Amino acid sequence: SAAINQITTDIDQAKTISMGMRKQIRIVFDQNNETYTIYENGNLFNDFPGSDNGVVSLKDNNSDVDITSVNLNGSNAITFTKWGNCLQSGTVILNNTRQIHIKNLTGHWEIINS
């Protein structure tokens, strides 16, 4: 639950920052390390809130979180344009059971327990 909240909050925050700063914000998921990294206009976003120099670790909560799969239009990244538009849609699955569905353009997400 904490991992879901962290990811969805960061998706919302990335969209807000992209519009406010008029910069592209990208979240790249790393299934092997149970982390995701935030980029600002292609560079590591060191000051992204709640990150450690742009990297958010889902293991920091001492939980058994597993990023089971990421499929965002065939990639492992969500990109928000400088206007806040989400360029990908797809799913991030945690622990084989919790799915975060992300919609193209709006970046709206919903959680489904499978």
N, C-alpha and C positions, 0 to 999 in steps of 0.2 A: 504494500500500500504506500509506503514512504517513497519507494522508487517510482511508482506511477505518479504520485504527486510531484516529485522532483522533475520528472520528464515533462509532464503537461504544463507545469508552471514555467519551465524554461522555454517550451515552445511558445507559450503566450508572451513571455518576456522578449524572446527573439523577434517576434512579429512587431511588438510595440517599439523596441529599439530600432528596428529597421526603418519604421515610418518616422520616428522622432529624429533620428540622426541622418535619415536619407542615405543609408548605406545597406549594402547586401549583407545579410547575416545567414550563416550556414551552420547547421548542426550535423556533425558526422559521427555516426554510431560505430563503435568498435566492439563487436561481439566477443572477441577473444579476451579482452581485458575488462569487460563489463563497464565501459566508460563511453562518454561522448565528448567531442571537442567542438568548441564554438569558434567560428572564423568571422571576421569583419572585413569585407571587401577582399577576401582571399588570404588575409593575414590572421594569425592566431589572435583571438580576442582575449588578451591577458586580463582585462578588467571586467569580464562578464561576471555579474553578481552571482555569488555562490559557487564559483569555480576556483580551481587551483591553477592559476595561469592559463585559463581557457579550457581546462579539462575538468569534467565532472565525473567522479567515480561513484558508481552505484554501490560499491562495496564499503564505502565510508560509513554507512549506517550499520555496519556489522551484521548485515543480513545476507541471506542466501539468494541473492538476486542473480538470475541468469537471463541475459538477453538472448533468447532462443533463436529469434530470426528478425531480420529487418528487410522489408521489401517496399521501397519507396520509388515506384516506377523503375524497378530494376537496379536501384542503387541503395546505398546505406546512408543517404543524406537528405536533409530537408533544407531547402533554400528559400529565404524570403527576400524579395526584391526590395529596392529602396522605397517602394510604395507599399510594402507590407503584403504583397501578393505571394502566396506559396506556390512554388513551381512543381512540387511533387504531391502525389497522393499515395496512400498505401498503409502498411501496417507494421507496427513494432510489437513483437510478442515477447512477453516476459514469463519465465518459468513454465513455458508450454501452455499456460492457461489464461493469462491476462493479456488482452489485445488492446492496443491503442490504434484506432483508425484515424488517419489524418486525411483531410479533404484538400484537394487542389484548389488553388486560388484563395480561399478564405483562411486556410490553415486551421479550420475548426476541427476539433478532435472529439472522439467519444471512446469510452472504455467498454469493452465487452469481455465478460468472463466466459470462457469456453469450457 
